[in-house]
């Protein structure tokens, strides 16, 4: 009886079985969860390796050198510099130059932390890139018209011609963005929350993009484009638009004001020369009557809580401290010069010698609409803030030395859709058949 009773109790006691089952599940659980971590680390290393490989082959393919050995050495050096900067060691790399193609193969391993329990001590990581010079047959299938160029970063030496950061969305529609910088990080994105939608993005250099922020992907190694407004419109001729870009002849009229600061109240502004710039502070509302406003050696500043409105106006800046600072929270409703007027199509023009090398900032938030061309050839233009920027505008394009786009909300850049009273002076995209350096795979 005692033996039978003990056997019965053992049969119904499941505590030991649960422990055995739990122990048996430990290794598969570690493999499932920990394996995903190990695999993710390997994928991250592969992404860095692939980016370095693409950068190296593209840069080497652009070299004006007929000696294969020099091209191979350049690709090898660029690749190693990038992976060493990323802290990746023990990389095997092989570079060849065959049939006008720079081919680079790289491999390393990623040590595992969790998969060791299954005797997997490391995961292989590989990258392969091929770049070439020559005619791209796929381009032939494209339409002859590539569309419009709505954002242009002019400086060929900018460390970042276009940098995006934050959780903002840039919407260019069918318009293109173009970066003339030929540097390794000419287009840079920080973080994974930013989205840049456009007809396309071209850069003369290479990219430093952490995540797939651009739709479509950035085209590297494009030919730089000339400044379409290097002699930007002063006065249109009767026959056709002829760029002249002469300085406004307003100095003989004297200064409308000297370092004018508008505080609380409502103000009606008249065109003319404003020496020392113009500042619109919080709770000040400034309405600009139509005409040319020349900022002589001073900034155009608007504080948060200020209001700026005007139709058929242009702000022309030159001299020292000739920057634009519009803070987030300012109420902005400005329309540039109409067809047939002086400086037609433009809203803001900076002379090439206006505070060269400085930074202008335009932040959104609340009501914000600017219509026309913003031209800052020797300054970086920072655009960002919160809210919708130019969602209701019919025409807004920007040309600057370089761009930094930040913040949250949406930024809209667009060619004239036919509804604006301003002429559509948006430059055409260059023929991409001329873009001869490209990744093959």
LINNORHU-V86726 format. One record per backbone hydrogen bond with DSSP energy under -1.0 kcal/mol. CO is the residue of the C=O (numbers start at 1). NH is the residue of the N-H. E is the energy in kcal/mol with one decimal. If there is no record, write none. Layout:
((CO;NH;E) (CO;NH;E))
This chain:
((1;5;-2.6) (2;6;-2.5) (3;7;-2.3) (4;8;-2.0) (5;9;-2.2) (6;10;-2.3) (7;11;-1.9) (8;12;-1.6) (14;18;-2.3) (15;19;-1.7) (16;20;-2.2) (17;21;-2.7) (18;22;-2.8) (19;23;-2.3) (20;24;-2.0) (21;25;-1.3) (25;29;-2.1) (26;30;-2.6) (27;31;-2.5) (28;32;-2.3) (29;33;-2.7) (30;34;-1.7) (33;37;-1.4) (34;38;-2.6) (35;39;-2.9) (36;40;-2.3) (37;41;-2.0) (38;42;-1.9) (39;43;-2.4) (40;44;-2.3) (41;45;-2.1) (42;46;-2.3) (43;47;-2.3) (44;48;-1.9) (45;49;-2.6) (46;50;-2.9) (47;51;-2.3) (48;52;-2.2) (49;53;-2.2) (50;54;-2.7) (51;55;-2.3) (52;56;-2.2) (53;57;-2.4) (54;58;-2.3) (55;59;-2.2) (56;60;-2.2) (57;61;-2.3) (58;62;-1.3) (60;63;-1.1) (63;65;-1.6) (67;71;-1.7) (68;72;-2.6) (69;73;-2.6) (70;74;-2.1) (71;75;-2.3) (72;76;-2.4) (73;77;-2.5) (74;78;-2.5) (75;79;-2.3) (76;80;-2.3) (77;81;-2.2) (78;82;-1.9) (79;83;-2.3) (80;84;-2.3) (81;85;-1.7) (82;86;-1.6) (83;88;-2.7) (84;87;-1.2) (92;107;-2.3) (94;105;-2.7) (96;103;-3.0) (98;101;-1.6) (101;98;-2.0) (102;131;-2.0) (103;96;-2.6) (104;129;-2.2) (105;94;-2.6) (106;127;-2.4) (107;92;-3.0) (108;125;-2.7) (110;123;-2.0) (114;117;-1.5) (115;118;-1.5) (115;120;-2.1) (116;119;-2.5) (121;112;-2.2) (123;110;-2.4) (125;108;-2.6) (127;106;-2.5) (129;104;-2.8) (130;440;-3.6) (130;441;-1.4) (131;102;-3.1) (132;438;-2.0) (136;139;-1.3) (138;141;-1.1) (139;142;-1.8) (147;429;-2.8) (148;176;-2.3) (150;398;-2.3) (151;178;-2.7) (152;400;-2.2) (153;180;-2.6) (156;182;-2.0) (161;403;-2.5) (162;188;-2.8) (163;405;-3.0) (164;190;-2.1) (168;195;-2.0) (169;411;-2.7) (170;197;-2.9) (171;413;-2.3) (172;175;-2.4) (175;199;-3.5) (176;150;-2.0) (176;151;-1.4) (177;202;-2.2) (178;153;-2.8) (179;204;-2.3) (183;186;-1.3) (183;206;-2.6) (186;161;-1.3) (186;162;-2.1) (187;208;-3.0) (188;164;-2.4) (195;170;-2.8) (196;215;-2.8) (197;172;-2.5) (200;177;-2.1) (201;219;-3.1) (202;179;-2.3) (203;222;-3.3) (205;221;-2.5) (206;186;-1.1) (206;187;-1.2) (208;189;-1.8) (211;213;-2.3) (213;196;-2.6) (215;198;-2.1) (219;203;-2.3) (227;230;-1.2) (229;232;-2.0) (232;245;-1.7) (234;343;-2.4) (240;237;-1.2) (248;250;-1.6) (250;253;-1.4) (251;254;-1.4) (257;275;-1.7) (260;279;-2.1) (262;281;-2.7) (265;285;-2.8) (267;287;-2.7) (269;289;-2.2) (272;294;-2.6) (273;256;-3.7) (274;277;-1.2) (274;296;-1.9) (275;259;-3.4) (277;260;-1.1) (278;301;-2.7) (279;262;-3.2) (280;303;-2.8) (281;284;-1.7) (283;265;-2.1) (284;307;-2.4) (285;267;-3.3) (286;309;-2.1) (287;269;-3.3) (291;314;-1.5) (292;272;-1.4) (293;316;-2.8) (294;274;-3.3) (295;318;-2.0) (296;276;-2.8) (299;278;-2.8) (300;325;-2.6) (301;280;-2.8) (302;327;-2.6) (303;306;-2.0) (305;283;-1.5) (306;331;-3.3) (307;286;-3.0) (308;333;-2.4) (309;288;-3.2) (310;335;-2.1) (312;291;-1.7) (314;293;-3.0) (315;349;-2.8) (316;295;-2.9) (317;351;-2.8) (318;297;-3.1) (319;322;-1.0) (321;323;-2.0) (323;300;-2.4) (324;361;-2.9) (325;302;-2.6) (326;363;-2.5) (327;330;-1.6) (331;308;-3.1) (332;369;-2.3) (333;310;-1.8) (334;371;-2.3) (335;313;-2.1) (337;345;-2.6) (338;341;-1.8) (341;344;-1.3) (343;346;-2.0) (345;373;-1.7) (346;337;-2.3) (347;315;-2.5) (348;375;-2.6) (349;317;-2.8) (351;354;-2.5) (355;358;-2.2) (358;380;-1.8) (360;382;-2.9) (361;326;-2.7) (362;384;-1.6) (367;332;-2.0) (368;390;-2.4) (369;334;-2.2) (371;336;-2.4) (372;397;-1.3) (373;347;-2.7) (373;348;-1.9) (374;399;-2.5) (375;350;-2.0) (376;379;-1.2) (376;401;-1.3) (378;357;-3.0) (379;401;-2.1) (380;360;-2.7) (381;404;-1.9) (382;362;-3.0) (383;406;-2.0) (384;364;-3.1) (385;408;-1.5) (387;410;-1.7) (389;412;-2.2) (394;417;-1.4) (395;372;-2.5) (396;414;-2.2) (397;374;-2.4) (398;152;-1.9) (399;376;-3.4) (400;154;-2.8) (401;155;-2.0) (402;381;-2.8) (403;163;-1.9) (404;383;-2.1) (405;165;-2.2) (407;167;-1.5) (409;169;-2.3) (410;389;-3.1) (411;171;-3.1) (414;396;-2.6) (421;339;-1.6) (423;425;-1.2) (427;149;-2.9) (431;434;-1.7) (432;435;-1.3) (434;436;-1.1) (436;134;-1.3) (438;132;-2.3))
